[in-house]
Amino acid sequence: MGERIQEVSVLGVGYSFHTRGHHTIQRDGLKNYLIRLQTEGQAQLLVDNQLKTLTAGDLMIYAPGQPYELKVLPVTRDTLAQSASGDYYVFCEGPWIDEWWRKQPRNFPFRITLDEGLLSIWRLLIAEKRRVWDEIDEISGNHLRSLCLALDRLILTSSQDSRGNAAIAYKVKHFIEQNATTNFSLEEVAEYAGLSVSRIVHLFKATFGQTIIEYAIDVRLAIASERIRLTSMPLEQVAETSGFRNYCYFSRIFRARYKVSPRQYRNAA
């Protein structure tokens, strides 16, 4: 007989998006593990007994007993695109998670690339937990194991990818992911990377096979599609806070990508 897979339980999972002030505090410590990935904007979380600002790509994992505090500052319409906070999270427990946690030192927050494969696993886990009447715990558990192992791989890759052209290209990629909802310029990207505009444009295209602008649009569309599916935000506000300054333009490229209008996409979700 094969080795029995250790038990793991998904207690809660989802995507949170805050445009208003929010404050949660558990000074006595969490009762289970919390895996949280900041995907948009910024939020303050308790790290080593101090509130630290996390931005897109920052991963935090809390073990049972660790104190927890989350603070999202209120934002205005003028700062909404830059300051609103979005994150994926999962609360979990079980022997498998205990063993996974102990396998290696874990220093957080850790900056990772917002990998679409990772986010897809997270969405599958959310979808399974939403099946109130026919959720299968084994499927949820398998998704969670896949998520944890994918996080380990991204952490390892991020740690190793610290030199050379690939490191610069990934640095630019992270800048785009962090600033996609703003109207950044190629000059700002080049200044961030410490290279000329022509050099960074060539390097990014050679590494990822698409231009900086094309990738920014991909990220903005991914952000918009999440907000359409997972929030009740008006569609015009979705467009604005996802980095599109013109709703007609947003609607046109959204339809080109998803083959339906934003409203049809929401109705089908």
C-alpha positions as CSV (number, residue, x, y, z in Angstrom):
1,M,0.0,0.0,0.0
2,G,1.1,3.6,-0.6
3,E,2.1,5.9,2.1
4,R,-0.9,7.7,3.7
5,I,-1.0,11.4,2.9
6,Q,-1.0,13.5,6.0
7,E,-4.2,15.4,6.8
8,V,-4.6,19.1,6.1
9,S,-7.6,21.3,6.6
10,V,-8.5,24.5,4.7
11,L,-10.4,26.6,7.2
12,G,-10.9,29.7,5.1
13,V,-9.6,31.1,1.8
14,G,-10.4,34.0,-0.4
15,Y,-9.4,37.3,-2.0
16,S,-9.7,40.6,-0.1
17,F,-9.9,44.0,-1.6
18,H,-10.0,47.1,0.7
19,T,-10.7,50.6,-0.5
20,R,-11.7,51.8,3.0
21,G,-9.8,51.8,6.3
22,H,-9.6,48.4,7.8
23,H,-8.0,47.1,11.1
24,T,-7.8,43.6,12.5
25,I,-5.8,42.6,15.5
26,Q,-5.1,39.4,17.4
27,R,-2.4,40.1,19.9
28,D,-2.9,36.8,21.7
29,G,-1.9,34.9,18.5
30,L,-3.6,33.1,15.7
31,K,-5.1,29.7,16.3
32,N,-3.9,28.3,12.9
33,Y,-1.6,29.1,10.0
34,L,-2.3,32.1,7.8
35,I,-0.7,32.4,4.3
36,R,-1.2,35.9,2.9
37,L,0.1,37.3,-0.4
38,Q,-0.2,41.1,-1.1
39,T,-1.1,41.4,-4.8
40,E,-2.2,45.1,-5.1
41,G,-1.6,48.3,-3.3
42,Q,-0.3,48.3,0.2
43,A,-1.2,47.2,3.8
44,Q,0.5,47.2,7.1
45,L,1.1,43.9,8.9
46,L,2.7,43.0,12.2
47,V,6.3,41.7,11.7
48,D,8.6,41.2,14.7
49,N,6.1,43.2,16.9
50,Q,6.2,46.2,14.5
51,L,3.8,47.2,11.8
52,K,5.6,47.0,8.4
53,T,4.2,48.2,5.0
54,L,3.8,45.4,2.5
55,T,3.4,46.0,-1.2
56,A,2.5,43.8,-4.2
57,G,4.5,40.5,-4.2
58,D,5.1,40.5,-0.4
59,L,4.3,37.1,1.1
60,M,3.6,36.6,4.9
61,I,3.0,33.3,6.6
62,Y,2.0,33.2,10.3
63,A,2.2,30.1,12.4
64,P,-0.3,29.3,15.2
65,G,0.4,31.4,18.3
66,Q,2.0,34.3,16.4
67,P,0.4,37.7,17.0
68,Y,-1.4,39.2,14.0
69,E,-2.3,42.7,13.1
70,L,-3.5,44.1,9.7
71,K,-4.1,47.8,9.0
72,V,-5.2,49.3,5.7
73,L,-5.3,53.0,5.7
74,P,-8.4,54.8,4.3
75,V,-7.9,56.2,0.8
76,T,-9.5,58.9,-1.2
77,R,-10.6,58.9,-4.9
78,D,-7.4,60.6,-5.9
79,T,-5.2,57.9,-4.3
80,L,-7.4,54.9,-4.8
81,A,-5.4,53.3,-7.6
82,Q,-2.2,53.6,-5.7
83,S,-3.3,52.8,-2.2
84,A,-6.2,50.3,-2.2
85,S,-5.1,46.9,-0.8
86,G,-5.7,43.5,-2.5
87,D,-4.5,40.1,-1.2
88,Y,-5.0,36.4,-1.4
89,Y,-5.2,34.5,1.9
90,V,-5.8,31.1,3.3
91,F,-6.2,29.8,6.9
92,C,-5.2,26.2,7.4
93,E,-4.1,23.6,9.9
94,G,-3.1,19.9,10.1
95,P,-0.1,17.6,10.4
96,W,1.0,18.2,6.8
97,I,1.2,21.9,7.2
98,D,3.1,21.5,10.5
99,E,5.7,19.4,8.7
100,W,5.9,21.7,5.8
101,W,6.4,24.7,8.1
102,R,9.3,22.9,9.9
103,K,11.2,21.8,6.8
104,Q,13.1,25.0,6.4
105,P,13.7,28.4,8.0
106,R,11.0,30.9,7.1
107,N,11.8,34.6,7.3
108,F,9.0,36.9,6.3
109,P,7.9,39.0,4.6
110,F,9.4,37.5,1.5
111,R,9.2,39.2,-1.9
112,I,8.1,36.8,-4.7
113,T,7.1,37.2,-8.3
114,L,3.3,37.4,-8.7
115,D,3.3,34.2,-10.8
116,E,0.1,33.4,-12.7
117,G,0.5,29.7,-12.0
118,L,0.5,30.3,-8.3
119,L,-2.5,32.6,-8.4
120,S,-4.4,30.0,-10.5
121,I,-3.9,27.4,-7.8
122,W,-5.2,29.9,-5.2
123,R,-8.3,30.6,-7.4
124,L,-8.9,26.8,-7.7
125,L,-8.8,26.5,-3.9
126,I,-11.3,29.4,-3.5
127,A,-13.6,27.9,-6.1
128,E,-13.6,24.5,-4.3
129,K,-14.3,26.0,-0.9
130,R,-17.3,27.9,-2.4
131,R,-18.9,24.6,-3.2
132,V,-21.0,24.7,0.0
133,W,-23.0,21.5,-0.6
134,D,-20.5,19.3,-2.5
135,E,-17.0,20.4,-1.5
136,I,-14.5,17.5,-1.4
137,D,-12.0,18.0,1.4
138,E,-9.4,15.9,-0.4
139,I,-9.5,18.3,-3.4
140,S,-9.2,21.3,-1.2
141,G,-6.3,19.6,0.6
142,N,-4.5,18.8,-2.6
143,H,-4.9,22.4,-3.9
144,L,-3.4,23.7,-0.6
145,R,-0.5,21.3,-0.8
146,S,0.1,22.4,-4.4
147,L,0.0,26.1,-3.3
148,C,2.5,25.5,-0.5
149,L,4.9,23.7,-2.7
150,A,4.6,26.3,-5.5
151,L,5.4,29.0,-2.9
152,D,8.5,27.1,-1.9
153,R,9.6,27.0,-5.5
154,L,9.0,30.7,-6.0
155,I,10.9,31.5,-2.8
156,L,13.8,29.4,-4.0
157,T,13.8,30.9,-7.5
158,S,13.6,34.4,-6.1
159,S,16.5,33.7,-3.8
160,Q,18.7,32.3,-6.6
161,D,17.8,34.9,-9.3
162,S,19.9,37.7,-7.9
163,R,22.4,38.4,-10.7
164,G,22.6,39.0,-14.4
165,N,20.2,40.1,-17.1
166,A,17.5,37.8,-15.9
167,A,17.6,39.4,-12.4
168,I,17.2,42.9,-14.0
169,A,14.3,41.7,-16.2
170,Y,12.5,40.1,-13.2
171,K,13.1,43.3,-11.2
172,V,11.4,45.3,-14.0
173,K,8.6,42.7,-14.1
174,H,8.0,43.2,-10.4
175,F,8.0,47.0,-10.8
176,I,5.2,46.6,-13.5
177,E,3.2,44.3,-11.2
178,Q,3.5,46.7,-8.3
179,N,2.7,49.8,-10.4
180,A,0.4,48.5,-13.0
181,T,-2.6,50.4,-11.6
182,T,-0.7,53.7,-12.0
183,N,0.2,55.6,-15.2
184,F,3.9,54.9,-15.1
185,S,6.3,55.8,-17.9
186,L,9.1,53.8,-19.6
187,E,11.5,56.5,-18.2
188,E,10.4,55.6,-14.7
189,V,10.9,51.9,-15.4
190,A,14.4,52.6,-16.8
191,E,15.3,54.8,-13.8
192,Y,14.1,52.0,-11.4
193,A,16.3,49.5,-13.2
194,G,19.3,51.8,-13.6
195,L,19.5,51.4,-17.4
196,S,18.5,53.4,-20.5
197,V,15.0,53.1,-21.9
198,S,16.2,51.4,-25.1
199,R,18.3,48.9,-23.0
200,I,15.5,48.0,-20.6
201,V,12.9,47.7,-23.4
202,H,15.2,45.3,-25.3
203,L,16.1,43.3,-22.2
204,F,12.5,42.8,-21.1
205,K,11.4,41.7,-24.6
206,A,14.3,39.3,-24.9
207,T,13.5,37.7,-21.5
208,F,9.7,37.5,-21.6
209,G,8.8,37.7,-25.3
210,Q,6.5,40.7,-24.9
211,T,6.9,44.4,-24.4
212,I,6.7,46.2,-21.1
213,I,3.4,47.9,-22.2
214,E,1.9,44.6,-23.3
215,Y,2.8,43.0,-20.0
216,A,1.4,46.0,-18.1
217,I,-1.9,45.6,-20.0
218,D,-1.9,41.8,-19.1
219,V,-1.5,42.6,-15.4
220,R,-4.2,45.3,-15.5
221,L,-6.6,43.0,-17.2
222,A,-5.9,40.3,-14.6
223,I,-6.5,42.8,-11.8
224,A,-9.7,44.0,-13.4
225,S,-11.0,40.5,-14.0
226,E,-10.5,39.6,-10.3
227,R,-12.3,42.7,-9.2
228,I,-15.2,42.0,-11.5
229,R,-15.5,38.4,-10.3
230,L,-14.7,38.9,-6.6
231,T,-16.1,42.3,-5.7
232,S,-19.2,44.4,-6.3
233,M,-17.2,47.4,-7.4
234,P,-18.9,49.4,-10.2
235,L,-17.4,48.5,-13.6
236,E,-16.2,52.1,-14.2
237,Q,-14.4,52.1,-10.9
238,V,-12.9,48.7,-11.7
239,A,-11.4,50.1,-14.9
240,E,-10.1,53.2,-13.1
241,T,-8.5,51.4,-10.2
242,S,-7.0,48.7,-12.4
243,G,-5.0,51.3,-14.4
244,F,-7.3,52.1,-17.2
245,R,-8.1,55.8,-17.5
246,N,-10.8,55.4,-20.2
247,Y,-13.7,53.0,-19.7
248,C,-14.4,52.6,-23.4
249,Y,-10.8,51.6,-24.1
250,F,-10.9,49.2,-21.1
251,S,-14.1,47.7,-22.4
252,R,-12.7,47.2,-25.9
253,I,-9.5,45.4,-24.9
254,F,-11.3,43.4,-22.2
255,R,-13.7,42.1,-24.8
256,A,-10.8,41.4,-27.1
257,R,-9.1,39.3,-24.4
258,Y,-12.1,37.5,-22.8
259,K,-14.5,37.5,-25.8
260,V,-17.3,39.1,-23.6
261,S,-17.9,42.5,-22.2
262,P,-17.0,43.3,-18.6
263,R,-20.7,43.2,-17.6
264,Q,-21.3,39.8,-19.3
265,Y,-18.1,38.6,-17.6
266,R,-19.5,39.6,-14.2
267,N,-22.9,38.1,-14.9
268,A,-21.3,34.8,-15.8
269,A,-19.1,34.7,-12.7
